Amino acid sequence: MSVQSNVEVHSEWGIVSARQAGRNLAKELGFGGVDQARITTAISELARNIYLYAEKGEIVLEGIEKKEAGGVHRGLRIVAKDQGPGIKSVREVMEDGYTTSGGLGAGLPGVKRLMDEFDIDSITGEGTVITVVKWLR
Amino acid sequence: MQPSVIEMINSYRDEVIAQWKKEITQVQEGEFNHTVPEAVFNETNKEFVELILHTLELKQNEAKEHLRSFTERLIHTGWPLSYFTKGLQVFRRVLLELMTSNDALPSKKVYETFSEVESWIDGIINQLVDEYSGSWENTLHLQKLALKELSAPLIPVFEKISVMPLVGTIDTERAKLIMESLLEGIIEHRSQVVLIDITGVPVVDTMVAHHIIQAAEAVRLVGAKCILVGIRPEIAQTIVNLGIDLGKFSTKSSLRKGIESGLELTHRKIVSV
């Protein structure tokens, strides 16, 4: 199974279409209402970060599977990629209330709480790749 | 255009029309003839090819005018732009093929004819694209205006109580409008309680929450009270997960409950008679 969709984000409308694609894929994979809301909100945060800090980038959405003792586990993976300025201190952005843009500073730590897996890879001056996964329960 | 070229094109007129019609039907097959009856199609094709040839005899302004009225009619009935651009490309190819099939033509003449035909057809294509994009831009502009009018209405439902129902995505532009319209409306309607209804907002992320918090704070500064209503269960859960603190103002699950507490705050209540 490889349902994959890429959405380019370079304007506020990109955020909306990424969100829409995410909601559709989540629905298709069988996520419930609350998890759909979690996934779309996470996409919204990630896409907005791209738009705010890197100006442009892309969101890749993919249905994934992993084999476990209890059988096959299905999930949705979101990869947010950009070639922006990168994050100076990953430890700081993962703290609640830390913001450089005057926002609430809840975005990335919030995404981590909304999703099951969270991985961030950022190099200053080269860009950021954030990968998050939500597993179907 | 040189009279000799016009004359030459005219001498091929019937052949060009016949060949064009044959090729255009092939191009159009499977593209958009599902929705259009064949008779209408043939009629439009005939009119189109005759119009192209007709522009040769007219002065530039007259030709433009003819083309404009023709395209306006077709834009109105929803013909795709690709019909015209493909049609003209096929026309040019057919015409050039026919004209150069004559071996007796000196190569210099062939080249001249080529560039004449090129600029003639390109002119028509440019005008068509302009007409179409003009009509799209116009539609887009009107829709933006309509959207703006819908984006942040403040409704005075009772004396001292107003409601702002929000439907759809909130972006930075709209957040600004919400704030302005809230504050202006509070002064205008002398509201003491404002209910912001987010039932129709699909996603509440930190940015949207931030804008709502700011709006509520501004409402507090002008002496009114803000109640956030219409928080769906899944939105409540994501707000908690995100760790957003909405504790500074009261929230209610539905608009009805919000109105009840709004009436309470202004020392009134609804009683049955």
Interface residues (C-beta under 8 A of the other chain):
Chain A: E12 V16 R19 G33 V34 Q36 A37 R38 T40 T41 S44 E45 R48 D96 G103 L104 A106 G107 P109 G110 R113 L114
Chain B: T169 D171 T172 E173 P202 V203 V204 D205 T206 M207 A209 H210 I213 P233 E234 I235 Q237 T238 N241 L242 G243 I244
